[in-house]
């Protein structure tokens, strides 16, 4: 038996019971607090980030065609048929339709062309890896002017030392 300051008494079993109840309440509160923090954390994280956002289909199609030296052509049939066709090297590769906006039809056509290129031609359309390639390597970066090359034939910029030439 434990004697309290005010003169009352409490048994050891009752004291243990109170401590267990208090301990359980503290655990429950901490679990609730942890769940609440996780919930708020999910709300505060951005929905769109660099990992979840996709590349624009028209941009990706242009990059793929430039890399593979393919001639890309968008045929605007939106006025007549609400459609845009994509020709690559003169061959119809994709088509997109939209009755309300020509830009949406253009984007759908580019996406359709990318999907068809990957299926039919077995052409890899992935340009994300290429964006991270080391361009300082001479084997991967060719065709540009060499740093030691004489570039004096280029026109001078306005406001430079030789800007008096017209």
N, C-alpha and C positions, 0 to 999 in steps of 0.2 A: 504494500500500500504506500502511495505517495501522498504526502501532506502538502497542500497548496498554501500560498501566503495568506489567503483570506480565511484560513482556518478549515476549509473543506478538505475532503480527501478524494482520491481517485485511485482505482486499482491499476495495477500494471497492465492488465488486459485491456482496460479502457484506454489507457494512454497509448498502447500499441495500435489499437483500432484507429484512434484519431490521427496518429502519424501515417498510417497506411492510407487513410482517406485523403489527408493533405498531400501525400506523395502522388496518389492517383490523380488528384486534381491538377497538380503541377505538370505531370506527364501529359495529361489530356490537353492542357493549355499549350504546352510546347509543341505537341503534334499539330494542333490547330494552327498555331502561329507558323509552323513550317509549311503546312499546306497553303496557307494564305500567301506567304511569301512566294511560293512556287507559282501560284495562280497569277499574282501581280507580275512576276518575272515574265511569264508567258505573254501577258498583255503588253508589256513594254518592249518586247523584242520585235524588231521589224519583220513584217510579213514578207517583204521583198528585199532580198540582199543579193550580193554578187553570185552566190551559189544557186539561188532559185530563179534568178531572172534569165530569160532566154535572149538570144541574139535576134535582131530584127531579120526576118527572112530575106528581104531585098538586099540588105547589106551583105548577108552571108552568101547569097547567090552571086552577087557581084564579085566578092572575094574569091570564091571557088572558081568562077569562070576566068578571072584574071590569072590565077595561079596555074590553071590547066591550059592557058592560052586558047580558050573557047570563046567564040563570038556569041555574045548574049544580046537578045533582041526582045523587047516587049512590044507586042502588037495590041494597040488600043482598039478594041471592038466594043467599047462601053456604050457609045451612042446608039449603035444598032442592036446589040445583043446583051448589053449589060455584062460584058465579059472582057477579060484581058488574057491574052495568050502569051506564052513564053517560048521563044525559039532559041535553041542553042545549036550553032553551026547549021542553021537552016532547018532543023528538025523540031517539030512540036514536042515539047517536053512537059509543059504544065499549062494549066488553065485555071482561072479563078473567076467566080461570078459573085456579084452583089448588086442588087437593084437600087440601093440607096446611095452608095458612095463608090466612086471610081477608085479611090485610094485603098479601100478594103478589098476590092477585086484585084488590084495590083498586088497587094500583100498576100492574098490567098493564092494567086498564080505563082508567086515566088516560092511560097511554102510547098505548093504542089509540085513545082519543078524540082525543088531540093529532094523531096521524098522520092520522086520518080527517078532522079539521077542516081540516088543511092540504091534503089531496087534494081533498075534495069542495067545501068552501066557499071555497077560495082565501083563507082567513084566515091571515094571517101569525101564527105562534105564537112568533116570536122576541121574547123579552123581555130579552135580554142588552143590546141596544143601548139599550133604554128605561131600563135601570138606570143608564146613564151619561149620560142626558140632563141638561141644565141645568134644574133645577126652579125656579131663581130667575126664569126667564123667565115673564112673565105669560101669554103665549100658550100655554105648555105646562102651567102650573100654575094650574088654575081650580077653583072650587068650595069652597075652604077659607075660613076666616074671615080677614078683612082685619086687618092689624096695628093699624089705627086703630079697629077695631070695639070697642064696649064689651062686655067679657066678664064683667061683674059678676054676671050671672045664674048663672054656674057655681058649684057648691057649693065651699066652702072645704075645703082639705086638713086632715087631722087634725094637730094640733100647731102650726098657724099662729096668727097674731094673733087671728083671730076664731073660735078653736076652742071657745069657751065656748058657742056656739050649738049646740043639739041638735035 
